[in-house]
Amino acid sequence: MRGHTALRLGALDDVRVSVAGHQGATVLSLVADAFGGRGHGVPGPWRELVRRAAPASAGQVLRPLFDPGYSVIPDCVTPTASMPGGDAATQCEQLGDLSADVLLAELETEFGGEVPAQWRPVVDRPARWIRAYAHLVQTVWEAFRPVWDSARPLLERETERVGSAVVRGCTDTLLAGLSSRFRLTGDRLLLPDPQSDTYALDGRRLVLVPVVSGPSTSMFALDRPDLVWIGYPLPGLGRLWGSGRPGDGTGGGTDALTLVVGDVRARILRAVDAPATMGDVAADVGCSPANLTHHCARLEQSGLIVRHRAGQYVRLSRTPRGDALVGLLS
């Protein structure tokens, strides 16, 4: 894994996990992808929706926040400032009421006397920038809100999944499967970050934030004294830009294994009760070889299955850990 920041969790059984469907995190991910050069994998129609809604000056307004040389978002202007509570509409109102003095004070604290070039226009005319930024965030949210509303069944299901995993003592499996960009190694959760660092949870609450944007979403804040939060792709997002609709019954059953690992991965684990070839499992599960390979890689990373070549075939089998999980949750 190239540059990463490590979060030391300590004993996983002692980690206090909660989930927050925070609208501000989704707005931040959308604008970061559409205007900030951050590859969150937002699908084309959603990216165009955001770009059409935003003012023509959006790129210029957002440049200080996402400049590749020194990217920083002051707490007073980040849409995630109210984490884990709050909603985007309230955040927009607070941005509109933000004092220029408060913003300048935070920039002074962050940079001292050496304000980077991209922030100098903001320092010169802070009130004007605040108005433009608040308007941008509000227009993006208003345009995207119908998509958010359509995702509510998926968000509710994800809340149930996280709760079920924690109650059943499957926190390690939950964290290992959050995103293909994250990796759980022992008690350390590795998160992609070019500015590598290490943090310790130290008894703080871990808030998981499912984000309604793209499959490559990776967001986190690890330096708050009361909690750390991690944004990851909301499972099932493909149903929102595909033919299915959230809550239409395509999400699988509500048994405990499905709630913890997801519908497709639960079917894979059950399909390899005895060793089977990739082709047989794909037919049994009903997914494409590429999709099966993706899910198997995540299950293998979690220590639930192993893949091994036998002649011209790749065979799958459950590990003792996988057997124990299926037994526990079935």
C-alpha positions as CSV (number, residue, x, y, z in Angstrom):
1,M,0.0,0.0,0.0
2,R,1.6,3.3,-1.1
3,G,1.5,6.2,1.3
4,H,-0.9,5.6,4.2
5,T,-1.8,6.9,7.6
6,A,-2.2,4.3,10.3
7,L,-4.9,4.3,13.0
8,R,-3.9,2.1,16.0
9,L,-7.2,0.7,17.3
10,G,-6.0,-1.3,20.3
11,A,-8.1,-4.2,21.3
12,L,-10.8,-4.5,18.7
13,D,-13.4,-5.8,21.2
14,D,-13.0,-2.5,23.2
15,V,-13.5,-0.2,20.2
16,R,-16.7,1.9,20.5
17,V,-18.1,2.0,17.0
18,S,-21.1,4.0,15.7
19,V,-22.3,5.0,12.3
20,A,-23.4,8.4,11.0
21,G,-25.1,9.1,7.7
22,H,-23.6,12.6,7.5
23,Q,-24.7,14.7,4.6
24,G,-21.8,17.1,4.8
25,A,-19.3,14.3,4.2
26,T,-21.1,13.4,1.0
27,V,-21.1,17.1,-0.2
28,L,-17.4,17.3,0.6
29,S,-16.7,14.1,-1.4
30,L,-18.7,15.3,-4.4
31,V,-17.0,18.7,-4.7
32,A,-13.5,17.1,-4.1
33,D,-14.1,14.8,-7.0
34,A,-15.8,17.3,-9.3
35,F,-13.6,20.3,-8.7
36,G,-10.7,19.3,-6.5
37,G,-9.0,16.6,-8.6
38,R,-9.7,13.9,-6.0
39,G,-10.6,10.6,-7.5
40,H,-13.5,9.4,-5.5
41,G,-15.0,7.6,-8.5
42,V,-18.2,9.6,-8.6
43,P,-20.2,8.3,-11.6
44,G,-20.4,10.6,-14.6
45,P,-24.1,11.6,-14.3
46,W,-23.6,12.6,-10.7
47,R,-20.4,14.6,-11.4
48,E,-22.2,16.5,-14.2
49,L,-25.1,17.2,-11.9
50,V,-22.8,18.8,-9.4
51,R,-20.9,20.7,-12.0
52,R,-24.0,22.1,-13.6
53,A,-25.4,23.2,-10.3
54,A,-22.3,24.9,-9.0
55,P,-21.5,28.5,-10.0
56,A,-18.9,29.1,-12.8
57,S,-16.4,30.2,-10.2
58,A,-16.5,26.9,-8.3
59,G,-13.0,25.8,-9.3
60,Q,-11.5,29.1,-8.2
61,V,-13.4,29.2,-4.9
62,L,-12.4,25.6,-4.0
63,R,-8.8,25.9,-5.1
64,P,-7.5,26.7,-1.6
65,L,-9.1,23.7,-0.1
66,F,-7.8,21.1,-2.6
67,D,-4.5,22.6,-3.9
68,P,-2.1,19.7,-4.4
69,G,0.7,21.6,-2.8
70,Y,-0.9,22.2,0.5
71,S,-4.4,20.9,1.0
72,V,-6.2,22.0,4.2
73,I,-9.8,22.8,5.1
74,P,-10.2,24.9,8.2
75,D,-12.6,23.5,10.7
76,C,-14.9,26.5,10.5
77,V,-15.6,25.9,6.7
78,T,-15.6,22.1,6.4
79,P,-19.0,20.6,5.7
80,T,-18.1,17.9,8.2
81,A,-17.5,20.2,11.2
82,S,-20.7,19.0,12.9
83,M,-19.8,15.3,12.8
84,P,-21.5,13.1,13.8
85,G,-24.7,15.1,14.0
86,G,-26.1,18.0,11.9
87,D,-27.4,18.3,8.4
88,A,-26.2,20.0,5.3
89,A,-29.0,22.7,5.3
90,T,-27.9,23.8,8.8
91,Q,-24.3,23.7,7.8
92,C,-25.0,26.0,4.9
93,E,-26.7,28.5,7.2
94,Q,-23.8,28.4,9.6
95,L,-21.4,29.0,6.7
96,G,-23.4,32.0,5.6
97,D,-23.2,33.5,9.1
98,L,-19.4,32.8,9.5
99,S,-17.4,35.7,10.6
100,A,-14.4,36.7,8.5
101,D,-12.4,37.1,11.7
102,V,-13.0,33.5,12.7
103,L,-11.7,32.3,9.3
104,L,-8.7,34.5,9.4
105,A,-7.9,33.4,13.0
106,E,-8.0,29.7,11.9
107,L,-5.8,30.4,8.9
108,E,-3.3,32.2,11.2
109,T,-3.3,29.2,13.6
110,E,-2.8,26.8,10.7
111,F,-0.1,28.6,8.7
112,G,1.3,31.3,11.0
113,G,2.8,34.1,9.0
114,E,3.4,32.0,5.9
115,V,0.0,31.8,4.2
116,P,0.3,29.7,1.0
117,A,-0.3,31.4,-2.3
118,Q,-3.6,29.8,-2.9
119,W,-5.0,31.2,0.4
120,R,-3.9,34.8,-0.2
121,P,-6.9,35.9,-2.2
122,V,-9.1,34.6,0.7
123,V,-7.1,36.5,3.3
124,D,-7.4,39.6,1.1
125,R,-11.2,39.4,0.8
126,P,-12.4,36.8,3.4
127,A,-16.1,37.9,3.5
128,R,-16.4,37.7,-0.2
129,W,-14.9,34.3,-0.3
130,I,-17.1,33.0,2.5
131,R,-20.2,34.2,0.6
132,A,-19.1,32.5,-2.6
133,Y,-18.2,29.3,-0.8
134,A,-21.4,29.1,1.3
135,H,-23.4,29.6,-1.9
136,L,-21.5,26.9,-3.7
137,V,-22.1,24.3,-0.9
138,Q,-25.7,25.2,-0.8
139,T,-26.4,24.9,-4.5
140,V,-24.5,21.6,-4.7
141,W,-26.5,20.2,-1.8
142,E,-29.9,21.3,-3.2
143,A,-29.1,19.7,-6.5
144,F,-27.9,16.4,-5.0
145,R,-30.5,16.1,-2.3
146,P,-32.9,14.0,-4.4
147,V,-30.1,11.4,-4.9
148,W,-29.4,11.4,-1.1
149,D,-33.1,10.9,-0.4
150,S,-33.2,7.9,-2.8
151,A,-30.2,6.4,-0.9
152,R,-32.0,6.5,2.5
153,P,-32.9,2.8,2.4
154,L,-29.3,1.9,1.8
155,L,-28.2,4.1,4.6
156,E,-30.6,2.5,7.0
157,R,-29.5,-0.9,5.9
158,E,-25.8,0.1,6.5
159,T,-26.7,1.3,10.0
160,E,-28.2,-2.0,10.7
161,R,-25.2,-3.9,9.2
162,V,-22.7,-2.0,11.3
163,G,-24.7,-2.5,14.5
164,S,-25.2,-6.2,13.9
165,A,-21.4,-6.6,13.3
166,V,-20.5,-4.8,16.5
167,V,-23.0,-6.6,18.6
168,R,-21.9,-10.0,17.3
169,G,-18.2,-9.3,17.9
170,C,-17.3,-9.0,14.3
171,T,-15.7,-5.6,14.4
172,D,-12.6,-6.9,12.6
173,T,-14.5,-8.3,9.7
174,L,-16.5,-5.1,9.5
175,L,-13.5,-2.8,9.4
176,A,-11.6,-5.1,7.0
177,G,-14.4,-4.9,4.5
178,L,-15.2,-1.1,4.5
179,S,-13.3,-0.3,1.3
180,S,-10.8,-1.8,-1.1
181,R,-8.6,1.2,-0.3
182,F,-8.4,0.4,3.4
183,R,-6.4,-2.4,5.1
184,L,-6.7,-3.9,8.5
185,T,-3.4,-5.3,9.7
186,G,-3.6,-6.6,13.3
187,D,-4.9,-3.7,15.3
188,R,-3.9,-1.0,12.8
189,L,-6.3,0.3,10.1
190,L,-4.3,1.7,7.2
191,L,-5.9,4.6,5.2
192,P,-4.6,6.0,1.9
193,D,-2.8,9.3,2.6
194,P,0.2,10.8,0.7
195,Q,1.1,12.6,4.0
196,S,1.7,9.5,6.0
197,D,1.2,9.7,9.8
198,T,0.2,7.5,12.7
199,Y,-2.6,8.1,15.2
200,A,-3.9,6.1,18.2
201,L,-7.6,5.7,18.9
202,D,-6.9,5.8,22.7
203,G,-10.4,5.1,23.7
204,R,-12.1,7.7,21.5
205,R,-15.3,6.7,19.6
206,L,-14.8,5.5,16.0
207,V,-17.6,6.9,13.8
208,L,-18.1,5.2,10.4
209,V,-19.5,7.5,7.8
210,P,-21.1,5.9,4.7
211,V,-20.7,8.4,1.8
212,V,-23.1,8.7,-1.1
213,S,-20.6,9.5,-3.9
214,G,-18.2,7.0,-5.5
215,P,-16.6,3.6,-4.9
216,S,-13.2,5.2,-4.3
217,T,-14.2,7.5,-1.5
218,S,-11.7,7.8,1.3
219,M,-12.1,10.5,3.9
220,F,-11.1,10.7,7.6
221,A,-10.4,13.0,10.5
222,L,-8.2,11.4,13.2
223,D,-7.2,14.4,15.3
224,R,-10.3,15.3,17.2
225,P,-10.1,14.8,21.0
226,D,-13.6,13.2,21.3
227,L,-13.8,10.9,18.2
228,V,-12.3,9.9,14.9
229,W,-14.4,9.5,11.8
230,I,-13.8,7.6,8.6
231,G,-15.8,8.1,5.4
232,Y,-16.1,5.1,3.1
233,P,-18.3,4.2,0.1
234,L,-21.9,3.4,1.0
235,P,-22.4,-0.3,0.1
236,G,-24.9,-0.9,-2.7
237,L,-24.3,2.5,-4.4
238,G,-24.4,0.8,-7.8
239,R,-28.1,0.3,-7.4
240,L,-28.6,4.1,-7.4
241,W,-27.1,4.5,-10.9
242,G,-28.1,1.1,-12.2
243,S,-31.5,-0.4,-12.9
244,G,-32.4,-1.3,-9.3
245,R,-33.7,1.0,-6.6
246,P,-32.8,0.9,-2.9
247,G,-35.3,-1.0,-0.9
248,D,-36.7,-2.9,-4.0
249,G,-35.8,-6.2,-2.5
250,T,-32.6,-6.7,-4.5
251,G,-30.4,-6.3,-1.5
252,G,-30.6,-9.9,-0.3
253,G,-32.0,-11.3,2.9
254,T,-31.7,-10.0,6.4
255,D,-29.9,-12.9,8.0
256,A,-27.0,-12.0,10.2
257,L,-24.2,-13.1,7.8
258,T,-25.6,-10.9,5.1
259,L,-25.9,-7.9,7.4
260,V,-22.3,-8.3,8.5
261,V,-20.5,-9.0,5.2
262,G,-23.0,-8.1,2.6
263,D,-25.3,-10.1,0.3
264,V,-22.8,-11.2,-2.4
265,R,-20.0,-12.1,0.1
266,A,-22.4,-14.0,2.3
267,R,-23.5,-16.1,-0.8
268,I,-19.8,-16.7,-1.6
269,L,-19.0,-17.9,1.9
270,R,-21.9,-20.3,1.8
271,A,-21.0,-21.5,-1.7
272,V,-17.6,-22.6,-0.5
273,D,-18.8,-24.8,2.3
274,A,-16.7,-27.3,0.4
275,P,-13.8,-26.3,-2.0
276,A,-15.1,-25.2,-5.4
277,T,-13.7,-23.6,-8.5
278,M,-14.1,-19.9,-9.3
279,G,-16.3,-20.8,-12.2
280,D,-18.6,-22.9,-10.1
281,V,-18.9,-20.3,-7.4
282,A,-19.6,-17.5,-10.0
283,A,-22.5,-19.6,-11.4
284,D,-23.8,-20.5,-8.0
285,V,-23.6,-16.9,-6.7
286,G,-24.8,-15.3,-10.0
287,C,-22.2,-12.7,-10.6
288,S,-19.6,-12.0,-13.2
289,P,-16.0,-13.4,-12.9
290,A,-14.6,-9.9,-12.4
291,N,-17.1,-9.1,-9.7
292,L,-16.4,-12.4,-8.0
293,T,-12.7,-11.8,-8.1
294,H,-13.2,-8.4,-6.4
295,H,-15.3,-9.9,-3.6
296,C,-13.0,-12.9,-3.1
297,A,-10.0,-10.6,-2.8
298,R,-11.8,-8.7,0.1
299,L,-12.8,-12.0,1.7
300,E,-9.3,-13.3,1.4
301,Q,-7.9,-10.1,2.9
302,S,-10.2,-10.6,5.9
303,G,-8.9,-14.1,6.4
304,L,-12.3,-15.8,5.6
305,I,-11.3,-17.7,2.4
306,V,-8.2,-18.8,0.6
307,R,-7.6,-19.1,-3.2
308,H,-5.3,-21.8,-4.6
309,R,-4.5,-23.0,-8.1
310,A,-5.2,-26.6,-9.0
311,G,-4.0,-27.2,-12.5
312,Q,-5.9,-24.8,-14.8
313,Y,-8.5,-23.9,-12.2
314,V,-8.5,-21.6,-9.2
315,R,-10.3,-23.1,-6.3
316,L,-11.8,-21.4,-3.3
317,S,-12.2,-22.7,0.2
318,R,-13.2,-21.3,3.6
319,T,-10.6,-20.9,6.3
320,P,-11.3,-22.0,9.9
321,R,-12.0,-18.3,10.6
322,G,-14.5,-18.3,7.7
323,D,-16.1,-21.5,9.0
324,A,-16.4,-19.9,12.5
325,L,-18.0,-16.7,11.1
326,V,-20.6,-18.6,9.1
327,G,-21.3,-20.9,12.0
328,L,-21.8,-18.0,14.4
329,L,-24.0,-16.0,12.1
330,S,-26.2,-18.8,10.6
